[in-house]
Amino acid sequence: MRMRSGDPREMRAGRSTGEAVRTSGVQYSGRSRGAALRRVRIWGATVAAMLVLVAALLAAVGCGTNQKATTPSASPARIAVTDDAGRAFTLQKPATRIVSLAPAQTEMVYAVG
């Protein structure tokens, strides 16, 4: 049975189909084409598996909560504050509103929350 040029059986046998490439059976790359393709497939599969693993890890981390268990206190906490002039005073309960007189300070207070 004679094989035609470009026949898949000839390609599977590791032979080239082009006449210009057939030079006394010498492989210049040191590896066959099949081995190189297998190596690329293995690397591709490894990279795909790593991406799936990273995506699963990020999904698992994103599902957690960062709230701590709090116990109710018997009385509201008092807050001791000292102003820039050195005067100390105590707030009976946490502040619910603030006043800012400079735009830059307003931005900082807004960023703090």
MODELLER restraints for C-alpha pairs under 7 A, 6 or more apart:
rsr = mdl.restraints
at = mdl.atoms
rsr.add(forms.Gaussian(group=physical.xy_distance, feature=features.Distance(at['CA:5:A'], at['CA:17:A']), mean=5.62, stdev=0.5))
rsr.add(forms.Gaussian(group=physical.xy_distance, feature=features.Distance(at['CA:6:A'], at['CA:17:A']), mean=5.44, stdev=0.5))
rsr.add(forms.Gaussian(group=physical.xy_distance, feature=features.Distance(at['CA:16:A'], at['CA:22:A']), mean=6.87, stdev=0.5))
rsr.add(forms.Gaussian(group=physical.xy_distance, feature=features.Distance(at['CA:76:A'], at['CA:93:A']), mean=6.06, stdev=0.5))
rsr.add(forms.Gaussian(group=physical.xy_distance, feature=features.Distance(at['CA:77:A'], at['CA:93:A']), mean=6.18, stdev=0.5))
rsr.add(forms.Gaussian(group=physical.xy_distance, feature=features.Distance(at['CA:78:A'], at['CA:90:A']), mean=6.58, stdev=0.5))
rsr.add(forms.Gaussian(group=physical.xy_distance, feature=features.Distance(at['CA:78:A'], at['CA:91:A']), mean=5.69, stdev=0.5))
rsr.add(forms.Gaussian(group=physical.xy_distance, feature=features.Distance(at['CA:78:A'], at['CA:92:A']), mean=5.02, stdev=0.5))
rsr.add(forms.Gaussian(group=physical.xy_distance, feature=features.Distance(at['CA:78:A'], at['CA:93:A']), mean=5.61, stdev=0.5))
rsr.add(forms.Gaussian(group=physical.xy_distance, feature=features.Distance(at['CA:79:A'], at['CA:90:A']), mean=5.47, stdev=0.5))
rsr.add(forms.Gaussian(group=physical.xy_distance, feature=features.Distance(at['CA:79:A'], at['CA:91:A']), mean=5.04, stdev=0.5))
rsr.add(forms.Gaussian(group=physical.xy_distance, feature=features.Distance(at['CA:79:A'], at['CA:92:A']), mean=6.81, stdev=0.5))
rsr.add(forms.Gaussian(group=physical.xy_distance, feature=features.Distance(at['CA:79:A'], at['CA:93:A']), mean=6.94, stdev=0.5))
rsr.add(forms.Gaussian(group=physical.xy_distance, feature=features.Distance(at['CA:79:A'], at['CA:94:A']), mean=6.85, stdev=0.5))
rsr.add(forms.Gaussian(group=physical.xy_distance, feature=features.Distance(at['CA:80:A'], at['CA:89:A']), mean=5.90, stdev=0.5))
rsr.add(forms.Gaussian(group=physical.xy_distance, feature=features.Distance(at['CA:80:A'], at['CA:90:A']), mean=4.33, stdev=0.5))
rsr.add(forms.Gaussian(group=physical.xy_distance, feature=features.Distance(at['CA:80:A'], at['CA:91:A']), mean=6.35, stdev=0.5))
rsr.add(forms.Gaussian(group=physical.xy_distance, feature=features.Distance(at['CA:81:A'], at['CA:88:A']), mean=5.68, stdev=0.5))
rsr.add(forms.Gaussian(group=physical.xy_distance, feature=features.Distance(at['CA:81:A'], at['CA:89:A']), mean=5.49, stdev=0.5))
rsr.add(forms.Gaussian(group=physical.xy_distance, feature=features.Distance(at['CA:81:A'], at['CA:90:A']), mean=5.96, stdev=0.5))
rsr.add(forms.Gaussian(group=physical.xy_distance, feature=features.Distance(at['CA:82:A'], at['CA:88:A']), mean=4.24, stdev=0.5))
rsr.add(forms.Gaussian(group=physical.xy_distance, feature=features.Distance(at['CA:82:A'], at['CA:89:A']), mean=6.39, stdev=0.5))
rsr.add(forms.Gaussian(group=physical.xy_distance, feature=features.Distance(at['CA:100:A'], at['CA:106:A']), mean=5.51, stdev=0.5))
